[in-house]
Amino acid sequence: MAKFEVFQDKAGEYRWRLRHSNGQVIATPGEGFNSKATALNSIESVKKAAAEAETVEA
């Protein structure tokens, strides 16, 4: 089972990563957040969008 990890980086910004059960990081937001609450909101947005996302060939 994958899990989201929330952490504070060296610059003091909050970040998250989605880690697969095998330990591999499979997603990050690509940016830091000023507050933990904002980082958590970002996670919820990803969960919601991913559940509805379709797969397309680019």
C-alpha positions in Angstrom: 0.0 0.0 0.0 1.3 3.4 -0.9 1.5 6.2 1.6 1.9 10.0 1.6 4.8 11.3 3.7 4.7 15.0 4.8 8.0 16.6 5.9 9.7 19.9 6.3 12.7 20.6 4.1 16.0 22.4 4.9 14.5 25.7 3.8 11.6 25.3 6.2 9.0 24.5 3.6 6.5 21.6 3.8 6.6 19.0 1.2 5.1 15.6 0.6 6.0 12.5 -1.4 3.9 9.5 -2.3 5.9 6.3 -1.5 5.0 2.9 -2.9 5.1 0.0 -0.5 8.4 -1.1 -2.1 10.0 2.2 -0.9 10.1 3.9 -4.3 8.9 7.5 -4.4 6.2 7.6 -7.1 5.0 11.3 -6.8 6.0 14.7 -5.4 4.3 18.1 -5.7 7.3 19.7 -7.3 7.1 22.7 -5.0 7.3 23.5 -1.3 4.4 24.9 0.8 4.5 27.6 3.5 2.3 25.6 5.9 1.7 22.0 6.8 -2.0 22.6 6.3 -1.4 23.7 2.7 0.7 20.6 2.0 -2.1 18.4 3.4 -4.7 20.2 1.2 -2.4 19.5 -1.8 -2.5 15.8 -0.9 -6.3 15.8 -0.7 -6.4 17.5 -4.1 -4.2 14.9 -5.7 -6.3 12.1 -4.1 -9.5 13.6 -5.6 -8.1 14.3 -9.0 -6.3 11.0 -9.4 -9.5 9.1 -8.6 -11.2 10.9 -11.5 -8.3 11.1 -13.9 -8.3 9.3 -17.2 -5.3 7.8 -19.0 -4.5 9.3 -22.4 -1.7 8.7 -24.8 0.4 11.8 -25.4 
